[in-house]
Amino acid sequence: MSQGTIKQGQLPQDLLSVGQALPFDIFARNGFLLLKKGYYVLTEEQKKKLEHVGVTTYVDEGKSQEGAYVESGEFTEQRPGAFEEMSSLYLRTRALLTHAIRIRDFNESVLRLATNIITLAETQPDALIASILLVPFREYAPAHAVHTAGLLALLTRRMALPQNHRETLICAALTMNIALTELQNDLYAQQEPLTEDQQQTIRAHPLLSSAILREAGVQDELWHTLVQTHHESWVGNGYPNALDRTHILPPAHILHLADIVCAKLTPRRYRSALLPATALGHIFQRKDAEFDAAFTTLLIKELGIYPPGSFVKLASQEIGVVTHRGPKPTTPQVATLRKIDGPPYVEPLIRESRHPAFSIIEPCGVHLAGVRPSYLGHLWKI
């Protein structure tokens, strides 16, 4: 933590820079949020307006300090939970994908974001998994990028990788679809078959994304290779080059796997997401033929059969949400929310599914929980 006296007041002028991500939230004096941490100041005019009307919490030496506005009108330092972190990651990633060419030190900005995700995976792995499944989003493209990066941060926790390769892999996940951002958001709600133009854009986007990254200053060739090949498949029908499995790097293959898993776990506006247990089952059935069995086994080991954030029915005739992975992939900890035929509990009740009385009967949909998923974040507070 920065040393010095924490103050609330008008923004010191040297705290904001055009093309740099905000290190704090900026509020109007009435408490309304003007610009969230991680967003970018894009013009000199915007910078001047924020300096004139914005306030935040800062340290008197001029070093920024994160703050959160509370109803009393004061600012208080507060560590966000994983759900709040995930929402912030969506916003920061959206800014990076949308304004890559205009952002100063784009490479370093993406790396900072990747480092934040790695930290979350190391310190709150169960909460990270749950937030992928439960935190709502407005735009699909940045959310999918963060989900894929988060899953990779989990899968690579115990992998012996060369120096910096983990960070590069996660940077690639965050930016692999940068040329497809707007179309991805459009397709999120599109029920009709892809048009010919859309198909061509999709097939070209790995190479176009790499070109945009070069324009934004990314020089890491592994990063480019991963972006260019993240849609290549072991069965040889991938794109853009239909490579066979012998020409696909292992990190590109695990990126491809994480990309597909996260797409299956995410709903569309016109359909629900697959139940996590069902989605993971589909992936596991395709091991060896389409996916490296070592990676699919690692996927089940890290997520479990019933990942945190998924909903289940118990032998106790209760509906609950999985909160933490257990000693076995089939025996996680569950917070029960209601009886199957009853109203929601005032407070969730913690059950250990390894005990026969609370064993999991089957996965179920969120509609049976009787609570909005975004309200469950307190179950993973630390």
C-alpha positions as CSV (number, residue, x, y, z in Angstrom):
1,M,0.0,0.0,0.0
2,S,1.2,3.5,-0.8
3,Q,2.3,5.5,2.3
4,G,0.8,8.9,3.2
5,T,-2.5,10.4,4.1
6,I,-5.5,9.2,2.1
7,K,-7.6,12.2,1.0
8,Q,-10.8,12.8,-1.0
9,G,-10.8,15.8,-3.4
10,Q,-10.3,17.1,-6.9
11,L,-8.0,15.0,-9.0
12,P,-4.4,16.1,-9.0
13,Q,-3.5,16.9,-12.6
14,D,-0.5,14.6,-12.8
15,L,-2.6,11.5,-12.0
16,L,-4.3,11.3,-15.5
17,S,-2.5,10.6,-18.8
18,V,-4.0,10.3,-22.2
19,G,-3.7,6.7,-23.5
20,Q,-3.1,5.3,-20.0
21,A,-5.5,3.0,-18.0
22,L,-7.1,4.7,-14.9
23,P,-5.6,3.2,-11.7
24,F,-8.7,4.2,-9.8
25,D,-12.5,4.9,-10.1
26,I,-13.4,8.6,-10.8
27,F,-16.7,9.9,-9.3
28,A,-18.7,13.1,-9.6
29,R,-19.1,15.0,-6.3
30,N,-22.6,13.6,-5.9
31,G,-21.2,10.1,-5.9
32,F,-22.1,9.0,-9.4
33,L,-19.4,7.0,-11.1
34,L,-17.9,8.8,-14.1
35,L,-15.2,6.5,-15.3
36,K,-14.2,3.1,-13.8
37,K,-10.8,1.9,-13.0
38,G,-9.2,0.3,-16.0
39,Y,-10.9,2.5,-18.6
40,Y,-8.7,4.7,-20.8
41,V,-8.5,8.5,-21.1
42,L,-8.5,8.8,-24.8
43,T,-8.4,12.6,-25.5
44,E,-6.9,15.7,-24.0
45,E,-10.4,17.2,-23.8
46,Q,-11.7,14.2,-21.8
47,K,-8.7,14.5,-19.5
48,K,-9.4,18.1,-18.7
49,K,-13.1,17.5,-18.0
50,L,-12.3,14.7,-15.6
51,E,-9.8,16.8,-13.8
52,H,-12.3,19.6,-13.5
53,V,-15.4,17.6,-12.2
54,G,-14.0,14.3,-10.9
55,V,-13.0,13.3,-7.4
56,T,-11.5,10.1,-6.1
57,T,-9.5,8.9,-3.1
58,Y,-5.8,9.6,-3.4
59,V,-2.6,9.8,-1.4
60,D,-1.2,13.2,-0.6
61,E,2.2,12.3,-2.2
62,G,0.3,12.1,-5.5
63,K,0.2,8.3,-5.7
64,S,-3.2,6.9,-6.5
65,Q,-5.1,4.7,-4.1
66,E,-8.2,2.6,-5.0
67,G,-11.4,3.9,-3.4
68,A,-15.1,3.0,-3.3
69,Y,-17.9,5.5,-2.9
70,V,-20.4,4.8,-0.1
71,E,-23.8,6.4,0.7
72,S,-22.5,8.6,3.4
73,G,-20.7,10.6,0.8
74,E,-17.2,9.5,1.9
75,F,-14.7,7.3,0.2
76,T,-13.4,4.2,1.9
77,E,-10.6,1.8,0.9
78,Q,-12.1,-1.6,0.1
79,R,-10.8,-4.8,-1.5
80,P,-13.2,-6.0,-4.2
81,G,-14.5,-9.6,-4.2
82,A,-13.9,-11.9,-7.2
83,F,-17.3,-11.0,-8.7
84,E,-16.4,-7.3,-8.6
85,E,-13.0,-8.1,-10.0
86,M,-14.6,-10.0,-12.9
87,S,-16.8,-7.1,-13.7
88,S,-13.8,-4.8,-13.7
89,L,-11.9,-7.2,-15.9
90,Y,-14.7,-7.1,-18.5
91,L,-14.6,-3.3,-18.6
92,R,-10.8,-3.2,-18.9
93,T,-10.7,-5.8,-21.6
94,R,-13.4,-4.1,-23.6
95,A,-11.3,-0.9,-23.6
96,L,-8.2,-2.8,-24.7
97,L,-10.0,-4.6,-27.5
98,T,-11.9,-1.5,-28.7
99,H,-9.0,1.1,-28.6
100,A,-5.9,-1.0,-29.1
101,I,-4.2,1.3,-31.6
102,R,-4.9,4.4,-29.5
103,I,-3.6,3.0,-26.2
104,R,-0.1,3.9,-25.3
105,D,2.0,0.8,-24.2
106,F,-0.8,-1.6,-25.3
107,N,1.5,-4.6,-24.9
108,E,2.2,-3.7,-21.2
109,S,-1.5,-2.9,-20.6
110,V,-2.5,-6.4,-21.7
111,L,0.3,-8.0,-19.7
112,R,-1.0,-6.1,-16.5
113,L,-4.4,-7.5,-17.2
114,A,-3.1,-11.0,-17.6
115,T,-1.1,-10.6,-14.4
116,N,-4.3,-9.6,-12.5
117,I,-6.0,-12.7,-13.8
118,I,-3.1,-14.9,-12.8
119,T,-3.2,-13.4,-9.3
120,L,-6.9,-14.2,-9.1
121,A,-6.3,-17.8,-10.2
122,E,-3.6,-18.2,-7.6
123,T,-5.4,-16.6,-4.6
124,Q,-9.1,-17.3,-5.3
125,P,-9.3,-20.2,-7.8
126,D,-12.8,-21.4,-6.7
127,A,-14.1,-17.8,-6.8
128,L,-12.6,-17.3,-10.3
129,I,-14.4,-20.4,-11.6
130,A,-17.7,-19.3,-10.1
131,S,-17.4,-15.8,-11.5
132,I,-16.9,-17.2,-15.0
133,L,-20.2,-18.9,-14.6
134,L,-22.2,-16.4,-12.7
135,V,-21.1,-12.8,-13.3
136,P,-23.4,-11.1,-15.8
137,F,-22.0,-9.2,-18.8
138,R,-23.2,-6.7,-21.3
139,E,-20.9,-7.6,-24.2
140,Y,-19.9,-11.1,-25.2
141,A,-16.5,-10.4,-26.8
142,P,-14.7,-9.0,-23.7
143,A,-16.4,-11.5,-21.4
144,H,-15.4,-14.5,-23.5
145,A,-11.8,-13.2,-23.7
146,V,-11.7,-12.9,-19.9
147,H,-13.3,-16.2,-19.3
148,T,-10.8,-18.0,-21.6
149,A,-7.9,-16.2,-20.0
150,G,-9.2,-17.1,-16.5
151,L,-9.6,-20.7,-17.4
152,L,-6.1,-20.9,-18.8
153,A,-4.7,-19.2,-15.7
154,L,-6.3,-22.1,-13.7
155,L,-5.1,-24.8,-16.0
156,T,-1.5,-23.6,-16.1
157,R,-1.1,-23.2,-12.4
158,R,0.9,-26.4,-12.1
159,M,2.2,-26.7,-15.6
160,A,6.0,-26.5,-16.1
161,L,6.2,-23.8,-18.7
162,P,9.2,-21.8,-20.0
163,Q,9.7,-18.4,-18.4
164,N,6.9,-15.9,-19.4
165,H,5.0,-18.4,-21.5
166,R,2.1,-18.5,-19.1
167,E,1.7,-14.8,-19.3
168,T,2.0,-14.8,-23.1
169,L,-0.6,-17.6,-23.4
170,I,-3.1,-15.5,-21.3
171,C,-2.3,-12.4,-23.3
172,A,-3.1,-14.3,-26.4
173,A,-6.4,-15.4,-24.9
174,L,-7.3,-11.9,-24.1
175,T,-6.6,-10.6,-27.7
176,M,-7.1,-13.6,-30.0
177,N,-10.4,-12.2,-31.3
178,I,-9.5,-8.5,-31.4
179,A,-10.4,-8.3,-35.1
180,L,-13.8,-9.9,-34.4
181,T,-14.9,-7.9,-31.4
182,E,-18.0,-6.2,-32.9
183,L,-19.1,-9.2,-34.9
184,Q,-18.8,-11.4,-31.8
185,N,-21.1,-9.1,-29.9
186,D,-23.6,-9.1,-32.8
187,L,-23.5,-12.9,-33.1
188,Y,-24.3,-13.3,-29.4
189,A,-27.9,-12.4,-30.2
190,Q,-28.1,-13.8,-33.8
191,Q,-30.2,-16.9,-34.3
192,E,-30.0,-16.9,-38.1
193,P,-27.2,-18.9,-40.0
194,L,-24.0,-17.0,-40.6
195,T,-23.9,-15.0,-43.8
196,E,-21.2,-15.5,-46.3
197,D,-19.5,-12.3,-45.3
198,Q,-19.6,-13.3,-41.6
199,Q,-18.1,-16.6,-42.4
200,Q,-15.2,-15.0,-44.3
201,T,-14.6,-12.5,-41.4
202,I,-14.6,-15.4,-38.9
203,R,-12.1,-17.5,-40.9
204,A,-9.8,-14.5,-41.5
205,H,-9.9,-13.1,-37.9
206,P,-6.9,-15.1,-36.5
207,L,-4.6,-13.4,-39.1
208,L,-6.3,-10.1,-38.9
209,S,-6.1,-10.1,-35.1
210,S,-2.3,-10.7,-35.3
211,A,-2.0,-7.8,-37.8
212,I,-3.8,-5.5,-35.4
213,L,-1.6,-6.6,-32.5
214,R,1.5,-5.8,-34.6
215,E,0.1,-2.4,-35.3
216,A,-0.5,-1.9,-31.6
217,G,3.1,-2.7,-30.9
218,V,3.1,-6.4,-29.9
219,Q,6.4,-8.0,-31.0
220,D,6.2,-11.3,-29.1
221,E,6.2,-14.0,-31.8
222,L,4.8,-16.7,-29.6
223,W,1.9,-14.3,-28.8
224,H,1.3,-13.9,-32.6
225,T,1.6,-17.6,-33.3
226,L,-1.0,-18.5,-30.6
227,V,-3.4,-15.9,-31.9
228,Q,-2.9,-17.1,-35.5
229,T,-3.5,-20.8,-34.7
230,H,-6.0,-20.7,-31.8
231,H,-8.7,-22.1,-34.2
232,E,-6.5,-24.9,-35.6
233,S,-7.9,-28.3,-34.7
234,W,-6.3,-31.7,-34.1
235,V,-8.7,-33.3,-36.6
236,G,-7.4,-31.0,-39.4
237,N,-10.5,-29.0,-40.1
238,G,-9.5,-25.8,-38.3
239,Y,-8.7,-22.4,-39.8
240,P,-7.1,-20.4,-41.3
241,N,-4.6,-23.1,-42.4
242,A,-6.2,-26.5,-41.6
243,L,-3.0,-27.6,-39.8
244,D,-2.7,-31.2,-38.7
245,R,-2.0,-32.0,-35.0
246,T,1.8,-32.3,-35.6
247,H,2.0,-28.6,-36.6
248,I,-0.1,-27.2,-33.7
249,L,1.9,-26.0,-30.7
250,P,0.7,-27.4,-27.3
251,P,-0.1,-23.9,-25.9
252,A,-2.2,-23.2,-29.0
253,H,-4.0,-26.5,-28.5
254,I,-4.8,-25.7,-24.9
255,L,-5.9,-22.2,-25.9
256,H,-8.2,-23.8,-28.5
257,L,-9.6,-26.1,-25.8
258,A,-10.3,-23.3,-23.3
259,D,-11.9,-21.2,-26.1
260,I,-14.4,-24.0,-26.8
261,V,-15.1,-24.8,-23.2
262,C,-15.9,-21.2,-22.3
263,A,-18.1,-20.8,-25.4
264,K,-20.1,-23.9,-24.3
265,L,-20.5,-22.5,-20.7
266,T,-21.8,-19.1,-21.8
267,P,-25.4,-18.6,-22.7
268,R,-26.6,-16.8,-25.8
269,R,-29.5,-14.3,-25.8
270,Y,-31.6,-17.0,-27.6
271,R,-30.5,-20.1,-25.6
272,S,-29.3,-21.1,-22.2
273,A,-25.7,-22.2,-21.6
274,L,-25.0,-25.9,-21.4
275,L,-25.0,-27.2,-17.8
276,P,-21.3,-27.2,-16.8
277,A,-21.3,-30.9,-16.1
278,T,-22.8,-31.6,-19.5
279,A,-20.3,-29.3,-21.3
280,L,-17.3,-30.9,-19.6
281,G,-18.7,-34.3,-20.4
282,H,-18.9,-33.4,-24.1
283,I,-15.3,-32.3,-24.0
284,F,-14.0,-35.4,-22.1
285,Q,-15.7,-37.7,-24.6
286,R,-13.7,-36.1,-27.4
287,K,-10.3,-36.7,-25.7
288,D,-7.6,-38.3,-27.8
289,A,-9.5,-37.8,-31.1
290,E,-10.0,-34.0,-30.9
291,F,-8.3,-32.9,-27.7
292,D,-5.1,-34.0,-25.9
293,A,-6.2,-36.4,-23.2
294,A,-3.7,-34.8,-20.8
295,F,-5.4,-31.5,-21.2
296,T,-8.9,-32.8,-20.8
297,T,-7.9,-34.7,-17.7
298,L,-6.3,-31.5,-16.3
299,L,-9.6,-29.7,-17.1
300,I,-11.6,-32.1,-15.0
301,K,-9.0,-32.1,-12.3
302,E,-9.0,-28.3,-12.0
303,L,-12.8,-27.7,-12.4
304,G,-14.3,-30.9,-11.1
305,I,-17.4,-32.5,-12.5
306,Y,-19.5,-29.9,-10.8
307,P,-17.4,-26.6,-11.0
308,P,-17.9,-23.8,-8.4
309,G,-20.8,-21.6,-9.6
310,S,-22.8,-24.6,-11.0
311,F,-26.2,-25.6,-9.5
312,V,-27.0,-29.1,-8.3
313,K,-29.8,-31.1,-6.7
314,L,-28.8,-33.0,-3.5
315,A,-30.0,-36.2,-1.9
316,S,-31.4,-34.0,0.9
317,Q,-33.9,-32.7,-1.7
318,E,-32.2,-29.3,-1.7
319,I,-31.1,-27.0,-4.5
320,G,-27.7,-25.5,-4.1
321,V,-24.7,-23.8,-5.8
322,V,-21.3,-25.4,-5.7
323,T,-18.9,-23.1,-3.9
324,H,-15.6,-25.0,-3.6
325,R,-14.0,-28.0,-5.2
326,G,-13.8,-31.1,-3.0
327,P,-11.3,-33.9,-2.4
328,K,-12.7,-35.7,-5.5
329,P,-14.1,-34.2,-8.7
330,T,-17.6,-35.5,-7.8
331,T,-17.7,-34.3,-4.1
332,P,-17.6,-30.5,-4.0
333,Q,-18.8,-28.2,-1.2
334,V,-22.3,-26.9,-1.8
335,A,-24.3,-23.9,-0.4
336,T,-27.9,-25.0,-0.4
337,L,-30.4,-22.3,-1.3
338,R,-33.8,-23.9,-0.9
339,K,-35.7,-27.1,-0.7
340,I,-36.8,-28.4,-4.1
341,D,-40.4,-27.6,-3.2
342,G,-39.8,-24.7,-0.8
343,P,-39.0,-21.0,-0.7
344,P,-35.4,-19.7,-0.7
345,Y,-33.6,-19.9,2.6
346,V,-32.8,-16.7,4.5
347,E,-29.1,-17.7,4.4
348,P,-27.4,-20.5,2.4
349,L,-26.5,-23.7,4.3
350,I,-23.2,-25.2,3.6
351,R,-23.2,-28.9,2.8
352,E,-20.3,-31.4,2.1
353,S,-21.5,-33.5,-0.8
354,R,-19.0,-36.3,0.2
355,H,-21.6,-37.2,2.9
356,P,-24.3,-39.6,1.6
357,A,-27.1,-37.4,3.0
358,F,-25.9,-34.5,0.9
359,S,-24.6,-36.4,-2.2
360,I,-25.3,-34.8,-5.6
361,I,-28.1,-36.4,-7.5
362,E,-27.7,-34.4,-10.7
363,P,-26.8,-31.0,-12.0
364,C,-29.6,-28.5,-12.6
365,G,-30.3,-25.1,-14.1
366,V,-30.0,-21.7,-12.4
367,H,-33.8,-21.2,-12.7
368,L,-34.4,-23.7,-9.9
369,A,-32.2,-21.8,-7.5
370,G,-34.7,-19.0,-6.7
371,V,-32.0,-16.4,-6.6
372,R,-30.1,-14.1,-9.0
373,P,-26.7,-15.6,-9.6
374,S,-25.0,-12.2,-9.2
375,Y,-26.3,-12.0,-5.6
376,L,-24.2,-15.0,-4.6
377,G,-20.8,-13.3,-4.7
378,H,-20.6,-13.1,-0.9
379,L,-20.2,-16.9,-0.8
380,W,-16.6,-16.5,-2.1
381,K,-15.6,-13.4,-0.1
382,I,-12.3,-13.8,1.7
